[in-house]
Amino acid sequence: MSSEIYVEKITEDAILPSYAHDGDAGMDLYSTEDVLLAPGETKLIHTGLKFAIPVGYEVQIRPRSGLSLNTPLRIPNAPGTIDSGYRGEICIILENTSPESYADAPVLFATDKGNKKGPYQIKKGDRIAQMVFAKYETAEFVMTSSVDTIGIDRKGGFGSTGV
């Protein structure tokens, strides 16, 4: 089953997201610019795309596992949510978690392996994140004097099931 998301390319070289394999939930998103991320720096990386997402759906922005494994580049607000009413450009918040003591290290690339520390060069066309198209429901809050008698209280709090 598929749903439609209308897409506008706002830069000529923007790459449309697509599924790599049948059954995949995530689609890669690509940078439309060269960006240098110094250790400790956070920047918006442009994709050159705008979406018209249907009401009742969201787009979730998530890290790519290979990028997280092989580099210190992180999406600090993951999973990020793009709501159906947003019509601006899709940008990815990317953070270089390398310690600032590595600022003078040689420039590394998103395609490098080994999770090396230092400044990272994002190149135009690099896969920088993935997006998942997800259905959601909205909630209506109902005031009550106590939630203790509603449903089942499993008892226990943070860490109650052990490590």
C-alpha positions in Angstrom: 0.0 0.0 0.0 1.3 3.4 -0.8 0.3 7.0 -0.3 1.3 10.1 -2.2 3.5 12.9 -1.1 3.8 15.8 -3.5 7.3 16.9 -3.9 8.8 20.2 -5.2 12.4 20.4 -6.2 13.6 23.9 -5.3 17.1 23.3 -6.6 17.7 21.7 -9.9 20.1 19.1 -8.6 18.0 17.9 -5.7 17.7 14.1 -5.5 14.3 12.6 -4.9 14.1 10.1 -2.0 13.4 6.5 -3.1 13.3 3.1 -1.5 16.5 1.0 -2.1 14.6 -2.3 -1.8 11.1 -3.6 -1.7 9.8 -3.6 1.9 12.2 -0.8 3.1 10.6 1.7 5.5 13.2 4.4 5.0 14.3 6.5 2.0 17.6 8.2 1.8 17.9 12.0 1.8 20.8 13.7 0.0 22.7 16.9 0.5 22.5 19.6 -2.2 25.5 21.4 -1.0 29.1 21.0 0.2 29.3 21.8 3.9 32.2 21.5 6.3 31.3 20.5 9.8 34.0 21.3 12.4 34.2 19.2 15.6 31.4 20.3 18.0 29.5 22.1 15.2 25.9 21.7 14.2 24.5 22.9 10.9 21.4 22.6 8.7 22.1 20.6 5.6 19.8 21.4 2.6 18.0 18.7 0.6 16.5 21.1 -2.1 13.1 19.5 -1.5 9.7 20.6 -0.2 6.8 18.2 0.5 3.0 18.4 0.7 2.4 15.7 3.3 -1.3 14.6 3.7 -3.1 15.3 6.9 -2.8 12.3 9.2 0.8 11.6 8.1 4.2 12.8 9.1 7.7 12.3 7.8 10.2 11.2 10.4 13.9 12.1 9.9 16.2 9.4 11.1 20.0 8.7 11.0 21.4 6.4 8.4 23.0 3.5 10.3 26.2 3.5 8.3 26.8 7.2 8.9 26.2 6.7 12.6 28.5 3.7 12.8 31.3 5.0 10.7 31.4 8.7 11.6 30.8 11.0 14.6 28.0 12.7 12.6 24.6 12.7 14.4 21.1 13.9 13.9 20.6 15.5 17.4 16.8 15.7 17.2 16.2 12.2 15.8 13.7 11.2 15.0 12.7 14.6 13.7 9.1 15.2 12.7 7.9 17.0 9.6 4.2 17.8 10.1 1.6 17.8 7.3 1.3 21.6 7.5 5.0 22.4 6.9 5.8 23.6 3.3 9.3 24.8 3.7 12.5 23.1 2.5 13.4 19.8 4.2 16.7 20.4 6.0 18.6 18.0 8.2 20.2 19.1 11.4 23.6 17.4 11.5 26.1 17.6 14.4 29.7 16.6 14.4 30.2 15.1 17.9 34.0 14.9 17.5 35.8 16.6 20.4 37.0 20.1 19.6 40.5 19.0 20.3 40.4 17.3 16.9 39.8 20.7 15.1 43.2 20.5 13.4 42.8 16.9 12.2 42.7 16.2 8.5 39.3 16.8 6.8 37.3 13.5 6.7 34.3 12.6 4.5 30.9 11.0 5.2 32.0 8.0 3.1 35.0 7.4 5.4 34.9 4.4 7.7 36.3 3.8 11.1 34.5 6.5 13.1 37.5 8.8 12.9 37.3 12.2 14.8 37.8 15.5 13.1 36.2 17.9 10.7 33.9 16.3 8.2 33.2 17.5 4.7 29.6 16.8 3.5 29.6 16.7 -0.3 26.8 17.5 -2.6 25.0 14.2 -3.3 26.0 12.5 0.0 23.3 10.5 1.7 22.9 12.3 5.0 19.7 10.9 6.6 16.7 8.8 5.9 13.0 9.6 6.1 10.1 7.4 7.0 6.5 8.2 6.0 4.2 7.4 8.9 0.5 7.5 9.7 -0.4 9.0 13.1 -3.5 9.7 15.2 -4.2 12.8 17.1 -5.2 12.7 20.8 -7.9 14.5 22.8 -7.1 15.1 26.4 -9.9 14.3 28.9 -9.5 15.7 32.4 -9.9 13.3 35.3 -9.4 13.5 39.1 -7.2 10.4 39.0 -5.7 8.1 36.3 -5.2 5.3 38.9 -8.5 3.6 38.2 -8.3 3.8 34.4 -6.8 0.8 32.6 -4.1 -1.3 34.4 -1.3 0.1 36.5 1.7 -2.1 35.9 3.4 -0.6 39.0 7.0 0.5 39.0 8.7 3.4 37.6 11.9 4.3 35.8 14.2 1.2 35.7 11.6 -1.0 37.4 12.2 -3.8 34.9 15.9 -4.0 35.5 18.9 -3.4 33.3 
